[in-house]
Amino acid sequence: MNTEIETKVKVDSLEATAARLEGLGAVFVCDLSQADAYFDDADRTLIKSDRGLRLRNETAAGSKKTILTYKGPRQATELKARREIEVSIDDETAMTQLLEAVGYEKIMAFEKKRGLWRMDDCEICLDELPLLGTFVEIEGPDQTAIADVTGKLGLDQLPHIDESYAVMMKSKLADQQTG
């Protein structure tokens, strides 16, 4: 079973974190563009049970891949941890049709820019999302490794954000409609 363990913090600038990563000898992997579509049934069964189903198109250096991801409910841990199952998809259109045929519908879609780095067995993502701003996500093998990297980056005093980008985006869009 794959478990995703991560922390996420909101930052004013990604440039400062990128400079710290470079100074610490982190390895820059690539810049990515990710287009995420989230699916659920008409009763919102997945959302109500704190689960998610995402179809992601990821483009890096001209190559594109599509990944279907299931995220299980959050586990009772200090950092965000949840079961994650990912499958590479060859045909996005066919996968969307399959999901719709079994009763799922696209409930939200948005794009983000991501700078991907690696350091100390962790993956560090410098993310920029429309409407939401800039964030640093650190995913690693355990809470200790993530805490160590968070401290090295000087981000350990910032509040951990437990919500997914999808939840934050849904809330932001609802605020805009009522405001």
N, C-alpha and C positions, 0 to 999 in steps of 0.2 A: 504494500500500500504506500503510495506517495503522499507525503504530507508537506504542504507548503507552509513554511514558517517565515513571517516577515514583519517588518515594522515600516510605517509610512509617516513622514513628517512633511508639513507644508513649509516651504522656504520662500524667501523674497527673491532670491537669485540662484539660478543653477550654476552660473559662472564661478561663484566662490567655492561651491562644492567640487566642481570639476578641477579647479586649481588645487584644492586640498588633495583630491584623489591623485592628481599628477605628482604632487610633491611627496606623497606617501608611496609612490612607486606602483600604484594600481595600474592594471592593464585596461586600456580602452579597447573595447571589442568592436563597436559599430554604432552608428545612428540608425534608428528604426522609425518607420511610420507604421502605426497600428490602427486598423479600422475594426472596431469591435461591435458585434451585434449580439444582443441578449435575447433569449427565447424563454417563454413560459407558456403554460396552458391558459385557457380562459378563466379558470378559477385562481390563477396565480399560485398554484400548489408549490412550486419551487421557492418563490419569494417568501411565502408564508412559513416555510420550513427552513429558512435561512440557507437555501441552496441556490446554485446558479448554473446556467448553461449558456456558454459563450462561443460564438463562431468568430474567429479572429483572422483577418488578412494582415499579414506582416510583410513589409517591404524593406529590404536593406541592400544597399549597393546594387540596385537594379534587379535583384532576385526577389521573388514573391513566394510565400508559403501560406497555407491556410491550416488552422488548427481548431479543432472542436475541443472545448474544455468543460468538464463537469467540476464544480466546486461544491464540496459537502458543507454541512453546517460547521460553524466555528466551534473549536474545542475550548474547554475551560482552561486557558493558559494566559500568562501575562501578555505575551505578544499574540498577534493574529495567527492562528494555526488552523488549517482545515485540510481535509482530504482533497486531493486534486488528481484528476485523470485527464490526460491529454492524448488526442489521436490526430495524426496528420491526415489531411483531407486532400484528395487530388482534384475534386470537382466541387467548388463552393456552391454553384447553382443547384446541382443535384442534392447536396447535403441540405440546403435550405428547403428544397422541395420535399425531401424525406422528413425533415422536422415538421413541416406544415402538414404532411400527410398523416402523421401520427398525433396531431392535435396541438402542436406548438405553434406559436406565432411570435414574430419579431416584436418585442415590446420597447426596445430602445437601441439606438446605434449612435456612436460617436467615434471620433478619431483622436489620437494623441501622438505626440512626438516623444521619442525615448532615446536617450543616450545610455548605452549599456557598458558597464565597467565590471571588472572582477578584481577582488582583493581578499586575501585571507579566507578562502573557501566560501566567500559570499558573492552574490550578484548585486550590484548597485545600479539602480535605474534612476536616471535623471529625467523626470517626466514633465511635459508641458501639455496642459489640457485647455481647450477653449472653455470659457466661462468660469473655470475652477482655479486656474493658475499653475504654479510650479511646485513640484513635490519630489522628495527623494524616497525611494523604496529600497529597503535592504532585505534581501532574502538569503537565508543561509541554512546550514545543517542543524543548528540548534540556537537557543536563546542566547547562550554565552557568546558564540561567534558573532551574532548580530549585534549584541550589546557592545562588544569590543570594537567593531567597525563603526558603530554609531558614535562611540566615544572618540575614536581617532579622528572622525570627521567633524567633531565639535557640535554634533546634533543631539547629544544626549539630554540637553536641557529643554528641547522642544517637545511639545505634547505629541504622543503617539496617536495617530488617527486610525481608529478601528474600522471605519466604514470603507467599503469598496468604492472605486471610482463610479461605478454604476449607481450606487445608492446616493452618493454625493451629487451626481449629475441629475438624477431624478428629483432630488430635493431642490436643487438650483433652478431647474426648469419649472417646477411647481411654484416656487417663489416668484419667478418672473411672470407667470400667468396670473397670479393673484395680486402682484404689486404693480 
